[in-house]
Amino acid sequence: MRRALTAMAVTLATALTLAQAPPNFAGKWALVPDPNAAAGGGGRGGMGGGLGTEATITQDASTLTIARTTQMGSFTSTYKLDGSESRNTLNFQGNSVDQLSTAKWDGAKLNVQTKMDFGGNVVETSMVLSLDATGNLIVDTTRPDFQGGGGPITTKATYKKN
């Protein structure tokens, strides 16, 4: 009886440990087209919306690196997964902008908060990565309304693994 209880306790502890492990987002991902984009529902994956049209993610216990292709070009960003600040430089159209980001786990979701300084104008964005029940990568992005000057815009992009 004692052995059975010990075995059950070990099994339960192992299951709880595995259930708490953060997801692994590693892989090559392709944007799933938004069926509402043509109907005026807005696109996904463009300027500030998701990871672009394609992304390759590598991940280990301490970092997550995203190499992405967007309408503005190809970019690579590396984030520390311990909540400390990560610095990446965004180069586009002859300009470079430093990005300061913090990435923190919230259960099975990774929240990445980023600040960029455009000549004294600080822009803050957030990106939340998660996996849905079918293994698709879901990226929720919130950014300022760069064109309309209204409140923040949140987009949701879905990616399938290649």
BAFI-3210 file (N, C-alpha, C; in Angstrom, 3 decimals, decimal comma, padded with zeros to 6 digits):
// residues 162
n [1|2|3|4|5|6|7|8|9|10|11|12|13|14|15|16|17|18|19|20|21|22|23|24|25|26|27|28|29|30|31|32|33|34|35|36|37|38|39|40|41|42|43|44|45|46|47|48|49|50|51|52|53|54|55|56|57|58|59|60|61|62|63|64|65|66|67|68|69|70|71|72|73|74|75|76|77|78|79|80|81|82|83|84|85|86|87|88|89|90|91|92|93|94|95|96|97|98|99|100|101|102|103|104|105|106|107|108|109|110|111|112|113|114|115|116|117|118|119|120|121|122|123|124|125|126|127|128|129|130|131|132|133|134|135|136|137|138|139|140|141|142|143|144|145|146|147|148|149|150|151|152|153|154|155|156|157|158|159|160|161|162]
n.u [000,820|001,914|003,916|002,348|001,028|003,253|004,160|001,960|002,091|004,552|003,949|001,873|003,239|005,080|003,327|002,173|004,436|005,077|002,755|003,050|005,150|006,367|005,008|006,534|007,441|008,936|009,823|008,944|006,750|003,737|001,630|-001,859|-004,224|-006,490|-009,876|-011,623|-010,298|-010,534|-013,106|-013,085|-012,419|-009,935|-006,451|-004,063|-000,935|000,538|001,890|002,959|001,152|001,149|003,477|004,261|004,357|005,711|007,532|010,317|010,941|013,116|013,789|014,923|015,610|016,155|015,923|014,019|013,924|012,923|012,735|011,519|009,423|008,149|005,931|007,612|010,123|012,756|013,313|014,989|014,526|015,483|014,477|014,789|013,742|013,343|012,139|013,777|015,225|015,430|017,343|016,841|017,550|015,807|015,989|015,137|014,317|016,652|016,803|017,398|016,066|016,039|014,768|013,341|012,556|010,509|009,907|007,540|006,237|002,869|001,231|000,468|000,980|003,068|004,000|005,070|006,362|007,112|009,124|009,776|011,756|011,097|012,717|012,230|009,548|007,928|006,924|004,786|004,289|002,560|002,828|001,373|002,007|000,710|-000,416|-002,999|-005,637|-005,228|-002,584|-001,809|-000,091|-000,897|-000,986|-001,422|-001,494|-000,949|-000,964|-000,214|-002,554|-001,298|-002,035|-004,633|-004,725|-006,308|-007,417|-005,532|-004,779|-005,721|-004,702|-005,195|-003,421|-003,086|-001,009|000,212|002,178|004,907]
n.v [-001,191|001,234|001,572|001,867|004,287|005,993|005,758|006,871|009,491|010,350|010,173|012,065|014,406|014,592|014,947|017,417|019,069|018,867|019,991|022,630|023,558|025,948|026,602|025,533|027,502|027,093|026,759|026,873|029,212|030,112|032,728|032,551|033,439|036,174|035,834|037,964|040,198|041,027|041,885|044,235|043,931|044,276|043,552|041,022|040,706|042,683|045,965|046,134|044,171|041,163|038,640|039,147|037,817|035,416|033,500|032,429|030,728|030,264|028,654|028,384|027,497|030,025|032,077|033,502|033,652|035,449|035,388|037,250|037,950|040,813|043,382|045,517|044,502|042,140|040,989|040,344|039,421|039,022|037,758|037,813|035,350|035,605|037,812|040,011|042,974|043,182|044,156|045,159|046,054|047,741|047,948|049,823|051,240|052,853|053,816|053,347|051,905|051,584|048,937|048,237|045,571|043,515|040,206|038,066|035,181|034,204|031,937|029,759|031,618|033,968|037,140|040,002|043,095|046,110|049,008|051,810|054,494|057,138|059,599|061,091|060,595|058,265|054,987|052,409|048,923|045,772|042,226|039,092|035,745|032,541|029,107|027,492|025,018|023,296|023,516|025,718|028,850|031,668|035,123|037,959|041,354|044,617|047,993|051,526|053,669|054,514|055,946|057,066|058,293|057,528|055,421|052,573|049,852|046,536|043,500|040,202|037,437|034,381|031,567|028,834|025,911|025,188]
n.w [000,000|000,834|-001,099|-003,387|-002,834|-002,743|-005,376|-006,717|-005,738|-006,801|-009,537|-009,713|-008,936|-011,045|-013,212|-012,514|-012,664|-015,396|-016,467|-015,785|-017,254|-019,546|-022,854|-025,955|-028,539|-030,767|-034,207|-037,739|-039,001|-040,706|-041,743|-041,342|-043,636|-043,116|-043,281|-043,134|-043,995|-046,688|-046,631|-045,332|-042,719|-041,740|-041,890|-040,869|-039,303|-040,508|-040,315|-037,184|-036,465|-035,350|-036,426|-038,983|-042,337|-042,399|-040,017|-038,111|-035,245|-032,551|-029,497|-026,176|-022,755|-021,713|-023,644|-026,398|-029,809|-032,616|-036,011|-038,565|-041,425|-042,779|-044,084|-044,067|-044,281|-043,353|-040,056|-036,965|-033,632|-030,249|-027,172|-023,655|-021,404|-018,705|-017,673|-017,548|-019,084|-022,621|-025,430|-028,697|-032,069|-034,500|-037,870|-040,619|-043,761|-043,851|-041,282|-037,764|-034,851|-031,417|-029,504|-026,449|-024,517|-022,401|-021,488|-020,207|-018,621|-018,445|-017,226|-019,777|-021,698|-023,376|-022,603|-024,171|-023,707|-025,253|-025,736|-027,775|-028,974|-030,927|-031,878|-029,476|-029,217|-027,559|-028,121|-027,219|-027,316|-027,215|-027,214|-027,292|-027,102|-027,781|-027,836|-029,634|-029,197|-031,323|-031,918|-033,352|-033,625|-031,838|-032,017|-030,321|-030,704|-029,490|-030,264|-030,745|-032,507|-035,313|-037,585|-037,315|-034,844|-032,734|-030,009|-028,683|-030,927|-031,306|-032,642|-033,905|-034,854|-036,596|-036,909|-038,792|-038,359|-040,422]
ca.u [000,000|002,796|004,561|001,342|000,845|004,478|004,143|000,941|002,602|005,580|003,251|001,163|004,241|005,604|002,270|002,065|005,621|004,931|001,655|003,471|006,225|005,867|004,989|007,665|006,949|009,944|009,389|008,700|005,327|003,194|000,390|-003,125|-004,911|-007,703|-010,979|-012,332|-009,478|-011,088|-014,414|-012,918|-012,210|-008,548|-005,530|-003,281|000,459|001,190|002,584|002,638|000,134|001,639|004,881|004,467|003,798|006,448|008,418|011,020|011,177|013,943|013,529|015,533|015,114|016,376|015,645|013,156|014,360|011,961|013,161|010,237|009,324|006,972|005,812|008,710|011,390|013,039|013,821|015,219|014,485|015,725|013,901|015,126|012,499|013,332|011,523|014,726|015,133|016,142|017,511|016,936|017,559|014,968|016,550|014,267|014,352|017,800|016,697|017,483|015,331|016,251|013,586|013,581|011,438|010,505|009,064|007,166|005,246|001,604|000,728|000,913|001,125|004,255|003,686|006,241|006,092|008,223|009,143|010,656|011,835|011,210|013,072|011,536|008,182|008,006|005,815|004,737|003,506|002,576|002,605|001,122|002,095|000,123|-000,776|-004,384|-005,821|-004,761|-001,151|-001,531|000,465|-001,775|-000,242|-002,253|-000,618|-001,589|-000,073|-000,940|-003,140|-000,316|-002,610|-005,849|-004,574|-007,271|-006,925|-004,713|-005,363|-005,320|-004,916|-004,962|-002,938|-002,935|000,061|000,338|003,550|005,280]
ca.v [000,000|002,391|001,723|002,378|005,707|006,686|005,795|007,847|010,820|010,675|010,394|013,343|015,483|014,687|015,526|018,837|019,738|018,956|020,901|023,993|023,940|026,858|025,994|025,781|028,108|026,897|026,219|027,806|029,531|030,888|033,425|032,079|034,648|036,594|035,873|039,239|041,299|041,506|042,475|045,447|043,593|044,548|042,451|040,593|040,443|043,809|046,907|045,990|043,159|039,797|038,378|039,281|036,717|034,200|033,674|031,272|030,941|029,328|028,866|027,516|027,817|031,420|033,070|033,240|034,473|035,463|035,943|037,431|038,680|041,685|044,304|046,478|043,809|041,016|041,431|039,325|039,929|038,020|038,167|037,029|034,816|035,716|039,081|041,123|043,766|042,779|045,261|044,794|047,219|047,618|048,720|049,870|052,451|053,668|054,253|052,295|052,237|050,631|048,404|047,683|044,670|042,540|039,053|037,370|034,120|034,264|030,592|029,251|032,745|034,800|038,558|040,800|044,527|046,768|050,471|052,338|055,949|057,733|061,008|061,688|060,090|056,884|054,140|051,150|047,867|044,504|041,049|037,917|034,524|031,358|028,042|027,076|023,586|022,526|023,735|026,952|029,949|032,837|036,320|039,138|042,519|045,907|049,097|052,787|053,943|055,407|056,757|057,780|059,015|057,075|054,531|051,447|048,872|045,165|042,578|038,801|036,715|032,943|030,991|027,376|025,452|024,612]
ca.w [000,000|000,925|-002,418|-004,324|-002,535|-003,162|-006,844|-007,115|-005,409|-007,799|-010,808|-009,605|-008,938|-012,414|-014,049|-012,186|-013,189|-016,852|-016,773|-015,529|-018,167|-020,583|-024,182|-026,839|-029,771|-031,810|-035,492|-038,844|-038,957|-041,820|-041,418|-041,897|-044,116|-042,424|-044,253|-043,027|-044,506|-047,954|-046,368|-044,550|-041,323|-041,335|-042,087|-039,724|-039,604|-041,161|-039,443|-035,776|-036,229|-035,423|-036,752|-040,415|-043,117|-042,039|-038,869|-037,584|-033,819|-031,800|-028,081|-025,179|-021,417|-021,320|-024,692|-027,537|-030,941|-033,715|-037,302|-039,231|-042,676|-042,733|-045,210|-043,964|-044,436|-042,460|-038,764|-035,943|-032,255|-029,215|-025,897|-022,472|-020,861|-017,250|-017,288|-017,613|-020,310|-023,840|-026,375|-030,100|-032,946|-035,678|-038,984|-041,793|-044,573|-043,478|-039,890|-036,750|-033,642|-030,334|-028,857|-025,123|-024,278|-021,316|-021,792|-018,974|-018,758|-017,714|-017,511|-021,071|-022,615|-023,219|-022,799|-024,507|-023,693|-025,939|-025,852|-028,815|-028,949|-032,260|-031,745|-028,347|-029,174|-027,098|-028,545|-026,488|-027,931|-026,505|-028,046|-026,473|-027,882|-027,161|-028,767|-029,458|-028,960|-032,478|-032,097|-034,076|-032,854|-031,798|-031,634|-030,081|-030,665|-029,229|-030,639|-030,940|-033,817|-035,934|-038,655|-036,942|-033,591|-031,734|-028,967|-029,140|-031,840|-031,013|-033,741|-033,589|-036,030|-036,411|-037,721|-038,849|-038,431|-041,724]
c.u [000,869|003,484|003,587|001,115|002,061|004,505|003,125|001,423|003,652|004,929|002,538|002,137|004,817|004,581|002,122|003,245|005,505|003,838|002,073|004,571|005,657|005,891|006,247|007,111|007,888|009,326|009,307|007,195|004,934|001,845|-000,792|-003,880|-006,217|-008,839|-011,744|-011,560|-010,064|-012,423|-014,309|-012,664|-010,798|-007,677|-004,843|-001,850|001,178|001,928|002,124|001,624|000,682|003,105|005,184|003,883|004,447|007,343|009,072|011,379|012,095|013,761|014,337|015,024|015,224|016,038|014,666|013,610|013,359|012,609|011,892|010,373|008,029|006,929|006,965|010,074|011,524|013,721|014,028|015,255|014,706|015,243|014,382|013,819|012,403|012,724|012,480|014,662|015,996|016,214|017,680|016,936|016,767|015,552|015,590|014,365|015,471|017,783|016,910|016,825|015,620|014,913|014,010|012,354|011,622|009,512|008,813|006,109|004,040|000,905|001,325|001,082|002,417|003,875|004,981|005,821|007,314|008,025|010,166|010,613|012,092|011,459|012,322|010,083|008,247|006,730|005,909|003,822|003,517|002,245|002,434|001,118|001,487|-000,130|-002,238|-004,444|-005,309|-003,278|-000,801|-000,966|-000,482|-000,950|-001,220|-001,318|-001,443|-000,561|-000,900|-001,533|-002,250|-000,944|-003,790|-005,759|-005,555|-006,605|-006,116|-005,507|-004,818|-005,668|-004,596|-004,557|-002,757|-001,909|000,025|001,804|003,784|005,950]
c.v [001,262|002,648|002,307|003,867|006,525|006,820|006,815|009,269|011,260|010,972|011,742|014,521|015,685|015,342|017,019|019,627|019,913|019,938|022,357|024,453|024,868|026,173|026,347|026,271|027,877|026,292|027,303|027,962|030,366|031,472|032,760|033,325|034,905|036,663|037,191|040,401|041,878|042,209|043,719|045,183|043,843|043,333|042,071|040,426|041,577|044,669|046,737|044,909|041,762|039,738|038,570|038,078|035,378|034,504|032,347|031,597|029,848|029,671|027,878|027,980|029,304|032,455|032,545|034,187|034,317|036,133|036,020|038,200|039,475|042,532|045,301|045,817|042,641|041,529|040,237|039,994|038,770|038,570|037,234|036,600|034,912|037,032|040,258|041,781|043,190|043,986|044,680|046,081|046,901|048,524|048,659|051,234|053,396|054,198|053,065|052,804|051,152|050,244|047,825|046,867|043,872|041,447|038,299|036,319|034,425|032,943|030,104|030,358|033,486|036,232|039,317|042,263|045,234|048,278|050,846|053,861|056,450|059,221|061,715|061,255|058,598|056,140|052,828|050,178|046,650|043,386|039,871|036,704|033,376|030,324|027,683|025,553|022,720|022,712|024,946|027,992|031,140|034,014|037,485|040,324|043,774|046,996|050,369|052,848|054,985|056,355|057,608|058,551|058,612|056,207|053,385|050,480|047,500|044,291|041,169|038,104|035,253|032,421|029,482|027,020|024,817|023,276]
c.w [000,000|-000,413|-003,435|-004,102|-002,959|-004,678|-007,348|-006,854|-006,420|-009,143|-010,803|-009,648|-010,332|-013,333|-013,780|-012,727|-014,693|-017,232|-016,604|-016,469|-019,242|-021,947|-024,967|-028,167|-030,956|-033,065|-036,545|-038,965|-040,168|-041,406|-042,105|-042,344|-043,361|-043,443|-044,217|-043,638|-045,786|-047,740|-045,489|-043,078|-040,850|-041,522|-040,806|-040,190|-040,299|-040,151|-037,998|-035,465|-036,393|-035,796|-038,221|-041,132|-042,805|-040,854|-038,529|-036,139|-033,292|-030,329|-027,258|-023,815|-021,078|-022,380|-025,743|-028,636|-032,069|-034,918|-038,142|-040,531|-042,629|-043,998|-045,220|-044,122|-043,476|-041,200|-037,850|-034,580|-031,302|-027,885|-024,791|-021,817|-019,338|-016,760|-017,295|-018,995|-021,435|-024,758|-027,777|-030,908|-034,198|-036,756|-040,164|-042,453|-044,145|-042,062|-038,962|-035,476|-032,613|-029,730|-027,512|-024,744|-023,003|-021,691|-020,497|-019,277|-017,890|-018,007|-018,817|-022,113|-022,314|-023,579|-023,039|-024,594|-024,265|-025,959|-026,920|-028,749|-030,363|-032,091|-030,631|-028,215|-028,820|-027,487|-027,769|-027,212|-027,013|-027,484|-027,095|-027,394|-027,089|-028,252|-028,536|-029,333|-030,112|-032,760|-032,936|-033,113|-032,969|-031,286|-031,542|-029,891|-030,400|-029,497|-030,748|-032,348|-034,493|-036,951|-038,191|-035,649|-032,512|-030,685|-029,552|-030,023|-031,469|-032,200|-033,261|-034,880|-035,655|-037,393|-037,637|-038,982|-039,798|-041,534]
res [m|r|r|a|l|t|a|m|a|v|t|l|a|t|a|l|t|l|a|q|a|p|p|n|f|a|g|k|w|a|l|v|p|d|p|n|a|a|a|g|g|g|g|r|g|g|m|g|g|g|l|g|t|e|a|t|i|t|q|d|a|s|t|l|t|i|a|r|t|t|q|m|g|s|f|t|s|t|y|k|l|d|g|s|e|s|r|n|t|l|n|f|q|g|n|s|v|d|q|l|s|t|a|k|w|d|g|a|k|l|n|v|q|t|k|m|d|f|g|g|n|v|v|e|t|s|m|v|l|s|l|d|a|t|g|n|l|i|v|d|t|t|r|p|d|f|q|g|g|g|g|p|i|t|t|k|a|t|y|k|k|n]
***
